[in-house]
Amino acid sequence: MSAERLVEVWRGDFCESLHHGHVAVWHADAGLIWGLGDVSAAILPRSSSKMVQALPLLESGAADAFGLRDAHLALACASHQGAAVHTEMVTRWLADLGLSEADLRCGVQWPNDTPARDDLICSKCGPDQRHNNCSGKHSGFLTLTKHLRAGPEYVDPDHPLQRAIKAAWEDVTDEATPGYGIDGCSAPNFAASLSGFARALAMFAAAKDGVDSRQSAMVRLRNAMMAHPHLVAGEGRACTKLMRVMGNRAAIKTGAEAVFAAIVPEHRIGVALKIADGSTRASEAVITQILGALGVIDPKDPIAQAYTHGPIRNWRAVETGHYRVTEAVTRWRP
């Protein structure tokens, strides 16, 4: 099945660009309740799967053994901007582990946060691995690695940490992964079908604290994300802005190449989507439209409108166009 036409970009009277993709909505009790495109095709979820990658951190007892708070858990699920609030927390976290920036394996990245970037430039300093948008996830990785007394090369696919992540991934997706790709932060990123990923997200949505270690871990992670949206992404980012508007009604996470995931506890629903051409503007438009249909965000809220409609403005602030989510998406109701 081919990708579905999901988002149009209009400039004046001309449809200038089209974005096609795939959508899977899974209900914890009813299974797949809506799909567009090919929901059975394997995808790399990229950073949208960080909450799954964090499951062994909690299920192993490592999070409690090292006294991790909800803020740490949110940062473990983050693709952060490298702002001071992010890097200072990573610095303290590593120090509490008796480790340093050199123990990270995520690589050096310039921060996307403008004040942090400007401070580095003005002080004639360069970035380090703490500025990497995955340094929170890697701090979580190091926490579990230390708990397991495992070797330092924790991004090796055969490392005990990665084997634990793979086992958790296959369990919650109910699929044997067809393989993995190496992510931008050097860690393996395990593949699954879009519907399998949506199933995993629905498990997070339906989880109840105290039932078992898996469900308790899922509740803690989703609640941490909703409680600390500024740590999950950062100022100006869709994950942060949309979660702030929604309050504690949904946890959402973007991934590279236009993957987006949503956990909606009140509906026991997980949403996974992938834009075929990797366009972030399209994935943000579609996830916002679906969250509106689920009633966890007001579609008329200015922030929601900005993602689903625009407007698009040029450098003189002249309105030049807008987005249009197609009927294939807008006609769906839960």
Salt bridges, closest charged atoms under 4 A:
GLU8 OE2 - ARG5 NH2 3.00
GLU8 OE1 - ARG324 NH1 3.80
GLU16 OE1 - ARG11 NE 2.89
ASP29 OD2 - HIS27 ND1 3.87
ASP29 OD1 - ARG268 NH2 2.93
GLU59 OE2 - ARG214 NE 2.24
ASP64 OD1 - ARG220 NH1 3.10
ASP118 OD1 - ARG117 NH2 3.20
ASP128 OD2 - ARG130 NH2 2.62
ASP128 OD1 - HIS131 ND1 3.55
GLU153 OE2 - ARG105 NH2 3.05
ASP171 OD2 - ARG214 NH1 2.82
ASP183 OD1 - ARG46 NE 2.71
GLU235 OE2 - ARG244 NH2 2.75
GLU266 OE2 - ARG249 NH2 2.70
GLU266 OE2 - HIS267 NE2 4.00
ASP277 OD2 - HIS19 ND1 2.66
